Amino acid sequence: MADMDEQRGAVGGAPGRWRPGRPHRGWRPGPPPWSRWAEAREELPAADGHGHGHGHGHGDGDGDGEGSRHPRWPWRSTVLLTAFVLTGSHFAGHAQDGERSPLDPFGRALLCAAGVMLLWRLRHPVPVVSGTVAVVLLYTGAGYPYGPVLLTVAVACFSAIVSGHRHATWAAMGAFWAGHVLIAHLLYRWLPPAGDRAASWSQEIVIATWVVALVALSELARVRREQWARERAERARAARRRADEERLRIARELHDVLAHSISVINVQAGVGLALLDSDPEQARTALATIKAQSKEALGEVRQVLDTLRAPGTAPRAPAPGLDRLPELVEQAASAGLTVTVTVGQEQPRLPPGVDLAAFRIVQEALTNVVRHSGSREARVSVERSGDRLRLRVDDDGPATGADTGGGGNGLAGMRERAAALNGTVEAGPRSDGGFRVLAVLPLGGREDR
């Protein structure tokens, strides 16, 4: 209300500035189950293509979560994969008997080392992918049978690229292919098994294709993951924005309810105190008005607070609208203000949002007259002009300069209500004295929530 006092200060005195009101203007989204081991993050990893990703936390549902700086230990998946590699390599050794060296304790130790290193793939992805490549090349160079050991390289590569360490992983996979070519086409003469022959180039093409496909799939997963992270962050920002808008709506509603009711109570309390000794009967009437007004204010406050306790539920009582203008007139009369209401020839049917905003704007304008105007008369005009509703509240002033505890949010609240419906509010001194509030609301306007 303080903003209205500043504008009213020009009435009956020095000319003031009139500031026109201006508007303030069955499928689940997200990553598929196979990649939900990634920790939800609002900031994307630094996947800049230079192998310097931040390595934020991931988890695959194994172990206890420790936050983004301390990812979960993937115990179960590592144990299962290691067991699969050991079992599969055992059967592969029987199938390749005579072609490759049989598995011995050293070979099984290499298989276990390649599998166990994956336990650190979420915390140290680059050393893990480099280590698995080295161990698998050593395993291949020792002449042990081909088999599922290559899965350890695939898992390490996927984890490193998804975490943002792209170039380091590309280099490790290139070294893996180059090392295999070196072993299969040059060093095989001095490596076991004895009498081994060079591998065919068609086999090398297959391995190269497998490496490229693995890197491409990992890159696709990384891009999708970054997209999901951006979508999560956007949803979080939208949720915060909706929460802020809802808090503002509730604060505005409470302000309008309490400002009007407390203004009437303040006036009646003053009347009661002044007449307590000289006219007890009139003081009793003032106290009865205070009781009725406070009861109504408590009911409206309870209705607003109910929406906080049970979000999404329908209010127990209908929202106020212009059909309650007679109540506003009666309440203003109890505060010593005579209100004349003029309604245009065409009685408009208003959408609920427009009806509530119109009622609150008129209520706040009359509260302003009670608080800050020396005039004891006000005029309210309601008319439809095309597809717009025009509300005008006039009083003849002058401003009293009194303040009954307002916080300076009355005009701002009216403008916010109008702006939410693509409407406008203009408030300021009239050229012939007095004060005017003029609101224009589109009848088809709806709040953008």
Disulfide bonds with the S-S distance in Angstrom:
none
